[in-house]
Amino acid sequence: MDKKEALVVFQDKKIRRIWHNEEWYFSIIDVVEVLTESTIPRRYWADLKARLKEEGFELYDKIVQLKLMSSDSKYYETDCANTKTLFRLIQSIPSPKAEPFKLWLAQVGYERIQEIENPELAQDRVKKYYEMKGYPKDWIDKRLRGIAIRQDLTDEWKNRGVEKENDFAILTNEITKATFNKTVQEYKQFKSLNKNNQNLRDHMTDWELILTMIGEKATADITISKDSEGFEECKESAIEGGTIAKNTKQELEQKIGKPITSKENYLHLAEKKKQIENKGK
């Protein structure tokens, strides 16, 4: 998860946020949808914005438009607000979820401040997230290591002139294609995952995670060794890094006599969690 941009979850509802001007900014549409459960949150927000303006609440110097990823995986300008402004907006939305949402919002902001001062706290939080979902401990350890390797690689790309979000996705696809002979989306289909709502890496087996780490670590080291600059040179290094992981995969498959890629996923964990929650009601 990019430390500058992430999804957070309130009562199983995803809320987009982005780190801007040294603080979190949240998608207002997402917050409105969570609090109102409206099927047309954009219309609700448009009406609320007009009413607040009539009441004298100066929105335009407090709400900013920032590019957030939409359900089609593209980035669009989206109305966003920081924690302070959201507290004011929440007061204008009649909802039984308002008070628990305020507590959640305050905690989310506090956690980010702590994580800046001590980055290990962020890793601990992610670990607890996977533990709550029921993932095996040894799998969690690999997933966390993979997140660290991924972060190092994306930082390297940024330092070498890769700026567009779509370019990061393309480079990642090149590594995945070279390693597994599948794009990220093809791999999701292979594992019966929803392409927009489910993270492929959260449904990889141990060996799939390990090979992903090999491909990305090799890519980072090759990028540094070749002093790759710009998108095209980084793309060449990504293919070379993925190829190293592919060679490892093929050699291992020959030794064990079966394919490493698997249709196995962890969707059953979400279903199991729902069943436990329903029993508790």
C-alpha positions in Angstrom: 0.0 0.0 0.0 1.4 3.3 -1.0 2.0 5.4 2.1 0.9 8.5 0.2 -2.4 7.1 -0.9 -4.6 4.3 0.4 -8.1 2.9 1.0 -9.4 2.8 4.6 -12.4 0.8 5.8 -15.2 1.9 8.0 -17.7 -0.8 8.8 -16.8 -2.8 5.7 -17.2 0.3 3.5 -14.1 1.5 1.6 -13.2 5.2 1.8 -10.6 6.7 -0.5 -8.0 9.1 0.9 -4.8 10.7 -0.2 -1.9 12.4 1.6 -1.9 16.0 0.6 -0.3 19.1 2.2 1.1 16.9 5.0 -2.4 15.6 6.1 -5.0 13.1 5.0 -7.8 14.2 2.6 -10.8 11.9 2.2 -13.3 11.5 -0.6 -16.4 13.3 0.4 -18.6 11.2 -1.9 -17.4 8.1 -0.1 -18.1 9.5 3.3 -21.6 10.6 2.2 -22.3 7.2 0.9 -21.2 5.6 4.2 -23.2 7.9 6.4 -26.4 8.1 4.3 -26.3 4.7 2.6 -27.7 6.6 -0.4 -27.8 5.0 -3.8 -27.0 8.4 -5.3 -24.4 9.9 -3.0 -23.2 12.4 -5.7 -26.7 13.9 -5.8 -26.9 14.0 -2.0 -23.5 15.8 -1.9 -24.5 18.3 -4.6 -27.7 19.2 -2.6 -25.8 19.4 0.7 -23.1 21.5 -0.8 -25.7 24.0 -2.1 -27.5 24.1 1.3 -24.2 24.7 3.2 -23.3 27.5 0.9 -26.7 29.1 1.6 -26.0 28.8 5.3 -22.8 30.7 4.9 -20.3 27.8 5.2 -17.5 28.8 2.9 -16.7 25.5 1.2 -14.5 26.5 -1.6 -11.5 27.3 0.5 -11.8 24.1 2.5 -12.6 21.5 -0.1 -10.1 20.6 -2.8 -10.3 18.5 -5.9 -7.7 15.7 -5.9 -7.2 12.8 -8.3 -8.5 9.5 -6.8 -8.9 6.2 -8.5 -12.4 5.3 -9.5 -14.1 1.9 -9.9 -12.8 1.8 -13.5 -9.2 2.1 -12.3 -8.9 5.5 -13.8 -8.1 8.7 -11.9 -10.6 11.6 -11.7 -10.8 14.9 -9.9 -12.8 14.2 -6.7 -14.1 16.6 -3.9 -11.9 15.9 -0.9 -11.7 17.3 2.6 -9.3 17.1 5.5 -10.3 15.7 8.9 -11.3 19.1 10.4 -13.6 20.0 7.4 -15.1 16.5 7.5 -16.1 16.9 11.1 -18.1 20.0 10.1 -19.7 18.2 7.2 -20.7 15.3 9.3 -22.7 17.6 11.6 -24.9 18.4 8.6 -25.7 14.8 7.7 -28.3 13.2 9.9 -27.1 9.6 10.4 -26.9 7.1 13.3 -23.4 6.4 12.1 -22.2 10.0 12.6 -20.7 9.5 16.1 -18.9 6.2 15.5 -17.6 7.7 12.3 -16.2 10.7 14.1 -14.3 8.4 16.5 -13.1 6.3 13.6 -11.9 9.4 11.7 -10.1 10.8 14.7 -8.3 7.4 15.1 -7.3 7.2 11.5 -5.7 10.7 11.6 -3.9 9.9 14.9 -2.5 6.6 13.5 -1.0 8.4 10.5 0.8 10.9 12.8 2.2 8.0 14.8 3.3 6.2 11.6 5.2 9.2 10.4 7.2 9.2 13.7 7.6 5.4 13.8 7.1 3.6 10.4 7.1 0.2 12.1 3.7 1.0 13.5 2.3 1.0 10.0 3.6 -2.5 9.4 2.1 -3.6 12.8 -1.3 -2.2 11.8 -1.2 -4.0 8.4 -0.2 -7.2 10.2 -3.2 -6.9 12.6 -5.5 -6.3 9.6 -4.5 -9.6 8.0 -4.6 -11.4 11.4 -8.2 -10.2 11.9 -9.1 -11.6 8.4 -7.8 -15.0 9.4 -4.7 -15.3 7.2 -2.0 -17.8 8.4 1.0 -16.2 10.2 3.6 -17.4 7.9 1.6 -16.1 4.9 1.3 -12.7 6.7 5.1 -12.5 7.1 5.7 -13.0 3.4 3.0 -10.5 2.5 4.6 -7.8 4.7 8.0 -8.5 3.3 6.5 -8.2 -0.2 4.9 -4.8 0.7 8.4 -3.5 1.8 10.0 -4.8 -1.4 7.2 -3.3 -3.5 7.7 0.1 -1.8 11.4 0.1 -2.4 10.8 -0.6 -6.1 8.1 2.1 -6.6 10.4 4.6 -4.8 13.1 3.7 -7.2 10.8 4.2 -10.2 9.7 7.6 -8.9 13.3 8.7 -8.4 14.0 7.8 -12.1 11.3 9.8 -13.7 8.3 7.5 -13.6 5.4 9.8 -12.5 2.1 8.7 -14.1 0.0 6.3 -12.1 -0.8 4.4 -15.3 2.9 3.9 -15.9 3.3 2.2 -12.5 0.5 -0.2 -13.5 2.2 -0.9 -16.8 5.6 -1.6 -15.3 4.0 -3.9 -12.7 2.2 -5.7 -15.5 5.5 -6.3 -17.3 7.0 -8.0 -14.3 3.8 -10.1 -13.8 3.6 -11.1 -17.4 7.3 -12.1 -17.5 7.0 -14.1 -14.3 3.7 -15.8 -14.6 2.8 -15.3 -18.3 -0.3 -13.4 -17.2 -1.2 -9.7 -16.8 -2.5 -8.7 -13.4 -6.1 -8.7 -14.7 -5.6 -12.1 -16.4 -4.3 -13.4 -13.1 -7.3 -12.0 -11.2 -9.6 -13.8 -13.7 -7.6 -17.0 -13.2 -8.2 -16.7 -9.5 -11.9 -15.7 -9.8 -11.4 -12.3 -8.3 -13.3 -9.1 -8.9 -10.9 -6.9 -10.9 -11.7 -3.7 -9.0 -12.4 -4.7 -5.4 -9.9 -7.4 -4.7 -6.1 -7.2 -4.4 -4.4 -10.0 -6.3 -1.5 -10.3 -3.8 -4.0 -10.8 -1.0 -5.0 -14.1 -2.8 -1.6 -15.4 -3.7 -0.1 -18.6 -2.4 3.2 -18.7 -0.6 5.2 -19.4 -3.7 3.3 -16.9 -5.8 4.2 -14.2 -3.2 7.8 -15.3 -3.1 8.1 -15.2 -6.9 6.5 -11.8 -7.0 9.1 -10.6 -4.5 11.9 -12.1 -6.6 10.7 -10.4 -9.7 10.3 -7.0 -8.0 13.5 -7.2 -6.0 15.4 -8.3 -9.2 13.8 -5.4 -11.1 14.9 -2.9 -8.4 18.5 -4.2 -8.4 18.7 -4.3 -12.2 17.3 -0.8 -12.4 20.0 0.5 -10.1 22.8 -1.5 -11.8 21.8 -0.3 -15.2 21.0 3.2 -14.0 17.7 3.0 -15.8 16.1 6.4 -16.4 12.6 7.2 -17.6 9.7 4.9 -18.3 11.1 3.0 -21.3 14.4 2.1 -19.6 12.6 1.1 -16.4 10.3 -1.1 -18.6 13.2 -3.0 -20.0 14.5 -3.6 -16.4 11.1 -4.7 -15.3 11.0 -7.4 -18.0 14.5 -8.6 -17.1 13.5 -8.7 -13.4 10.4 -10.7 -14.2 12.3 -13.0 -16.4 14.6 -13.9 -13.5 11.5 -14.8 -11.4 10.1 -16.8 -14.4 13.4 -18.9 -14.6 13.2 -19.6 -10.9 9.5 -20.7 -11.3 10.3 -23.0 -14.3 13.2 -24.7 -12.6 11.2 -25.3 -9.4 8.2 -26.7 -11.4 10.5 -29.1 -13.1 11.9 -30.3 -9.8 8.5 -30.7 -8.1 6.6 -31.9 -11.1 3.6 -29.5 -10.8 2.8 -25.9 -11.6 3.2 -23.2 -9.0 0.5 -20.9 -10.2 -2.8 -21.8 -8.5 -6.5 -20.9 -8.8 -6.5 -21.0 -5.0 -7.6 -17.7 -3.3 -8.6 -16.5 0.2 -12.1 -15.5 -0.6 -13.3 -18.1 1.9 -11.8 -16.0 4.7 -14.2 -13.1 4.0 -17.2 -15.5 4.0 -16.0 -17.1 7.2 -15.8 -13.6 8.9 -19.3 -12.7 7.8 -20.6 -16.0 9.2 -19.0 -15.3 12.6 -20.3 -11.7 12.7 -23.8 -12.9 11.8 -23.7 -15.5 14.7 -22.7 -12.7 17.1 -25.8 -10.6 16.2 
